[in-house]
């Protein structure tokens, strides 16, 4: 990172520049999740909406999987959908 980031919103904007894929995670049981990966946000949101249509109280999240250059590990950012 060339400039100092002081706010979490700035960090979120920074990591979202390096999105590799999107993961939809759905709680299916105690400690068990169904995860599906997509290459585009619209496809991930469509899958998310299909789950929520079938079960409005389903515990589902859409995450951006990012690989910013400051770390070798992936950074997962929850998306507001």
C-alpha positions as MATLAB code, in Angstrom:
seq = 'XXXXXXXXXXXXXXXXXXXXXXXXXXXXXXXXXXXXXXXXXXXXXXXXXXXXXXXXXXXXXXXXXXXXXXXXXXXXXXXXX';
ca = [
       0.000    0.000    0.000;
       1.487    3.280   -1.010;
      -0.759    5.559    1.018;
      -1.701    5.194    4.643;
      -5.254    3.963    5.137;
      -6.862    5.231    8.315;
     -10.541    4.332    7.940;
     -12.153    0.925    7.539;
     -14.166    2.199    4.565;
     -10.931    3.147    2.817;
      -9.541   -0.337    3.469;
     -12.733   -1.937    2.135;
     -12.469    0.143   -1.047;
      -8.799   -0.823   -1.356;
      -9.318   -4.602   -1.064;
     -12.327   -4.541   -3.406;
      -9.970   -3.415   -6.182;
      -8.435   -6.910   -6.018;
     -11.503   -9.182   -6.155;
     -10.778  -12.651   -7.504;
     -14.202  -14.270   -6.977;
     -17.353  -14.203   -4.876;
     -18.485  -16.872   -2.428;
     -22.037  -17.462   -1.236;
     -22.057  -19.157    2.159;
     -25.275  -20.726    3.451;
     -25.683  -22.179    6.944;
     -27.212  -25.642    6.550;
     -26.654  -27.057   10.036;
     -24.752  -26.557   13.246;
     -21.298  -25.530   12.080;
     -21.999  -26.703    8.512;
     -22.029  -24.378    5.534;
     -22.770  -24.865    1.859;
     -20.357  -22.691   -0.135;
     -20.518  -21.902   -3.821;
     -18.052  -19.740   -5.749;
     -18.878  -17.368   -8.613;
     -16.733  -15.242  -10.903;
     -19.171  -12.326  -10.966;
     -21.154  -10.496   -8.313;
     -24.461  -10.549  -10.276;
     -24.373  -14.361  -10.459;
     -23.581  -14.612   -6.743;
     -26.436  -12.234   -5.891;
     -28.830  -14.219   -8.083;
     -27.908  -17.421   -6.214;
     -28.257  -15.573   -2.878;
     -31.716  -14.283   -3.870;
     -32.829  -17.785   -4.928;
     -31.953  -19.121   -1.476;
     -33.666  -16.219    0.296;
     -36.795  -16.611   -1.879;
     -37.120  -20.264   -0.865;
     -36.332  -19.532    2.798;
     -36.541  -15.849    3.838;
     -34.906  -16.539    7.216;
     -31.962  -18.476    5.739;
     -28.571  -17.424    7.050;
     -26.721  -16.551    3.858;
     -23.826  -14.223    3.068;
     -22.015  -13.081   -0.051;
     -18.273  -12.545    0.304;
     -15.744  -11.016   -2.076;
     -12.524  -13.043   -2.097;
      -9.719  -10.541   -2.636;
      -5.967  -10.860   -3.119;
      -4.495   -7.416   -2.400;
      -0.741   -7.086   -3.010;
       0.142   -6.335    0.625;
      -0.567   -9.929    1.735;
      -0.169  -13.452    0.372;
      -3.383  -14.555    2.082;
      -6.877  -13.951    0.714;
      -9.002  -11.258    2.311;
     -12.750  -11.979    2.522;
     -15.050   -8.965    2.516;
     -18.758   -9.379    3.290;
     -20.886   -7.722    0.605;
     -24.052   -5.769    1.343;
     -26.687   -7.375   -0.862;
];
